[in-house]
Amino acid sequence: MLKTESVLIIGAGLCGSLLALRLAQRGYQVTLVEKREDMRTVALSAGRSINLALSNRGLKGIKRVGLEHKIEAYCIPMLGRMLHDKEGHTQLSKYSGRDGEYINSISRSGLNKILLDELDTFKNVDLKFNHSCVHVDLKQAHASFKTADSNSEYTIEADVIFGTDGAGSVVRQQMEKERGFLFSHSQNFLTHGYKELTFPPSAESEYAAEKGALHIWPRGENMLIALPNQDKSFTVTLFLAYEGGLNNFNSLTTAESVEDYFKTDYPDALALMPNLGTEFFENPTAPLGTVRCDPWTYGKALLMGDASHAIVPFYGQGMNASFEDVVEFDDILEESNFDLKTAFKVFSESRKPNADAIADLALDNFHEMKSHTAQDLFLEKRKLELALEKEFPKEYFSKYSLVTFSEEVSYKEAMDKGRAQDKAILGLLKHHKLNGDQSLRDQLTLIQKVSQQVLEGELLFEV
């Protein structure tokens, strides 16, 4: 049934496209406006095609709009982290001890195109590309735009506005300018940036490395990761400090210095990168930042996705969190009997703590991935956790599983419980209170006891 409200969504990335599709299915009159060209008609620029790790929370959003079968062919299952040391030795650290749990490598643009194609089938959707938003009237739900080939402006009027226009959101910037509105906003950047590179297919037109894993080269302060693509290539991402240390983005200024760096730190990866010298200097270096703001709604407008809570990519949850935004909002909208004003307020208040939690977890995982994954104590902890999940699949969930596979557990709960478990296990291992002479049941009981003490602030030992 078509609803009388008209909805303007600014930003046709993944979050905006999924939101537009769900609201179109609900019957709203939807206008979706994007400042960039239609990605289905233009070639993507090099170095901007980061693969995404699609997991259970994101799949909830895909299932909500009925597209799970369409995206299956675009997903490459990854069972765990393939760790690479400097000698080229590898070790697979599985994501879960339970059967059938994995994450999926998927193309950002490929997924976005599927959503846009589906939106084209709805008569109550108007898609506009190459239209930049220059001003938003949040109280009246009006927004002004201009096209790429014209300086003249025009206005779109709606009943409500959604800002899904990314970390640099124009809608969020307008909220900051509102007088008499208590609005907090922060944007914090890491000292590291990232650059995309490539493993092309092998000479035999096969994958150059193990297909079913997310590859990581942890090197203390810097790291390399690689995710598989459908065309049998890998998208490789270098995370490196801008300055400081022996090597950084500012010091790697020649092809020789880049090759020397990779020979020292990533020799087995270098052997798979015939185009490193060209890609390193042609592909852009981009920053890594976290956006937080509060509240997410003002007047007749609501922020969603990266516009309200952009995070660094180290938990693979940026897209998943944005898709879960859409599911959570859709549930709240129905519970409020489709009262958009009420839904905006409830969603902003209830979702904010979970967005903060996954932002914190993503920052934690940055340090874990580039350093801790290669440490003996961490590897011992992961081995124990996998054994516990295999033996007690309904009783024990690691922090990673709580975040990635337990979509019914909120990010905030996953963070609190997961951090307590991590602290308990690491402390127990460090002080030799867990060992192979104990049964897995006894170890689980001890971990649960100490985890609860950590949650309650009653630690028995230093960690």
Beta strands, then each sheet from edge to edge (+ up, - down):
strand 1: 6-10
strand 2: 29-33
strand 3: 51-54
strand 4: 76-78
strand 5: 80-84
strand 6: 90-94
strand 7: 103-107
strand 8: 125-128
strand 9: 131-137
strand 10: 142-147
strand 11: 153-157
strand 12: 160-163
strand 13: 184-199
strand 14: 214-219
strand 15: 222-228
strand 16: 234-241
strand 17: 285-294
strand 18: 297-298
strand 19: 301-303
sheet 1: 8+ 2+ 1+ 12+ 19+ 18-
sheet 2: 3+ 7- 4+
sheet 3: 6+ 5- 14- 15+ 16- 13+ 17-
sheet 4: 9+ 10- 11+
end
